[in-house]
């Protein structure tokens, strides 16, 4: 779905034919349809409806269902985004069929092989003919791994394109008021990574810290289905002042992020969005594949310990008067990708 700006840019530039394949990897049908509507994405030409399952089952199902689509469509290039299982699975299928792969958000590295996403990133980059990077450090990572410079294109961050496109409508919704909080006077939390939610002791540490933080002011916690399942299984009792919410639609979530005083997360995308918006972010992880967000000063890594998270949350830097600028995080990354794709020489052998 984050490739929607690229599709729009391609149409504006050359009217180039494109096919949208939605894997249906995560959210239920209702949430998925909301994403497409709010991001103004055309109805997918193909919906693989894979759903959630183990990494192996999900990857295998995507590969099985995508192969006949690619055989039928016979595209010149398959464009994949990010680091989820569908990214890697699609790249493998295309590469075996002799179809060029373009990887958007290439070159990011956490150097943590316990993260499934790190495996997905590296395999996808190895199989891709062209690599579209979001930041200069990603270029460096690829070069250090022996990737030739003529395959690397520093285009900027497509997620910021989507954010820039959605932000005006998101602000109009006044999401904080809809959830009963005052803008710039609440913390927003998202946690879903296995390292944080699968272990009962770690999850209890984090929930205890968030509960204590809620005594200082409202804490909104839209819960990923995985996290809610783990919470219900743990028997941990959360206080009423910690607002546990169902997953929030994209536009409302953008509005909540943009008006938060602090974001606590283990998401990669939120590290980027908060940096662009100038919102202080605490990332509950020991590493990040987006070090530029820490270097710029808006993001800080925090261990999943009650004392560490509380101290960091209560002593975080306030939002800057002027959000920091990161090179080519300007809402034009999709246009740069479209330019590369429409260059006839790009995919020549």
C-alpha positions, -999 to +999 in steps of 0.1 A: +000+000+000+029+023+006+037+020-032+005+039-040+024+072-046+047+054-071+017+041-090+003+076-092+036+091-102+040+065-130+006+074-144+013+111-143+046+107-160+039+083-188+006+066-183+026+034-179+006+002-174+008-012-139-009-040-120-015-038-082-012-070-062-024-070-026-011-099-005-036-094+023-008-103+047-019-086+079-052-068+085-087-082+082-108-072+051-125-042+067-092-027+079-076-034+045-104-017+026-100+013+049-064+016+040-071+016+003-099+041+006-080+065+029-048+064+008-067+067-024-053+035-039-071+019-068-088-014-061-062-041-064-062-061-096-053-092-076-058-099-039-040-129-027-058-129+007-029-147+025-038-137+060-017-143+092+002-175+099+037-186+107+066-171+087+071-203+067+034-208+059+028-172+050+059-170+027+050-203+010+013-192+004+024-159-010+048-176-034+022-202-045-005-176-051+017-149-067+034-172-093+004-176-116-003-139-114+032-130-126+030-157-153-003-142-165+007-106-163+043-110-174+055-077-162+088-060-171+095-053-134+080-063-101+082-035-075+083-046-039+084-025-007+099-028+027+109-059+047+078-080+054+074-117+043+055-107+012+085-085+001+109-114+002+084-140-011+075-119-041+112-112-049+120-149-049+091-157-072+100-129-097+137-137-097+131-174-105+108-163-134+134-140-148+114-109-139+134-078-128+128-068-092+129-033-079+132-029-041+118+002-025+133+010+009+165-010+001+197-011+020+184-007+056+202-028+081+197-035+118+225-061+118+202-082+141+197-116+126+171-124+152+147-100+134+128-117+106+127-084+088+165-083+086+165-117+068+138-104+044+157-072+037+190-089+028+175-116+006+153-091-013+183-068-018+204-097-032+177-106-057+168-070-068+180-055-101+175-020-088+176-008-053+157+024-042+172+037-010+155+061+015+187+075+031+224+078+025+234+052+051+214+027+031+236+034+000+267+028+022+253-005+035+248-018+000+282-007-013+299-024+017+280-056+007+295-054-028+265-040-047+275-020-077+267+017-077+247+016-110+220-005-093+216+019-063+192+049-066+189+073-037+153+084-041+142+093-005+114+079+016+081+068+000+065+066+034+070+103+038+052+107+004+022+090+018+024+110+050+026+143+032-004+133+010-025+122+040-016+148+066-041+175+056-070+151+057-057+135+089-056+169+107-092+176+096-104+146+115-092+160+149-084+125+161-073+135+196-107+150+203-124+118+190-104+098+216-110+123+244-076+138+247-060+172+242-036+177+214+001+177+225-009+164+259-008+127+255+016+098+247+008+074+219+020+038+221+024+009+195+041-024+204+040-056+184+074-071+179+079-106+193+109-095+214+086-072+233+052-089+235+058-127+233+076-130+266+052-125+296+079-109+318+089-084+291+054-075+283+046-070+320+076-047+324+064-026+295+028-025+306+038-016+342+059+013+329+030+025+306+006+022+335+028+044+357+033+068+329-005+071+325-006+086+360+012+116+345-012+121+316-032+102+290-016+072+272-033+059+241-024+024+231-039+011+198-032-026+202-020-048+174-040-081+173-009-100+182-003-078+213-039-080+225-038-118+222-006-119+243-020-095+268-052-115+273-031-147+277-008-131+303-036-123+327-020-088+333-046-063+346-042-029+330-055+002+348-083+023+334-060+053+328-041+034+302-064+036+271-063+003+253-077+008+218-086-013+188-064-008+157-069+027+144-074+035+107-045+051+089-057+087+087-067+087+124-034+072+133-015+099+114-036+125+132-028+110+166+010+108+158+011+144+145-005+157+177+012+135+203+037+149+228+055+116+227+054+083+207+066+050+222+069+023+196+088-007+182+077+001+147+101+011+119+077+033+101+068+054+131+104+062+137+104+078+103+071+096+106+078+111+140+112+123+127+096+141+097+069+156+121+094+165+148+076+144+174+098+128+201+100+091+197+112+063+221+119+031+202+117+000+225+145-019+208+182-025+212+189-015+175+173+002+145+176-001+108+169+036+106+198+051+124+193+085+107+163+090+130+186+087+161+213+108+145+189+136+138+179+136+175+141+129+174+144+091+181+160+073+210+165+036+216+153+023+250+156-012+266+123-029+274+127-023+311+103-005+334+129+019+349+145+027+315+113+034+297+099+055+325+130+076+328+132+082+291+095+090+288+096+115+317+128+132+304+123+132+267+132+163+246+102+185+237+091+188+201+114+212+182+099+244+169+109+234+134+109+197+124+143+185+112+150+181+075+164+148+061+177+148+026+150+138+001+124+132+027+103+158+008+073+139-006+089+135-040+105+100-036+078+084-058+085+108-086+122+099-086+113+062-086+089+067-115+117+085-134+141+056-130+114+030-140+105+050-171+142+052-182+145+025-209+181+019-200+176+011-164+168-026-168+191-034-198+212-064-191 
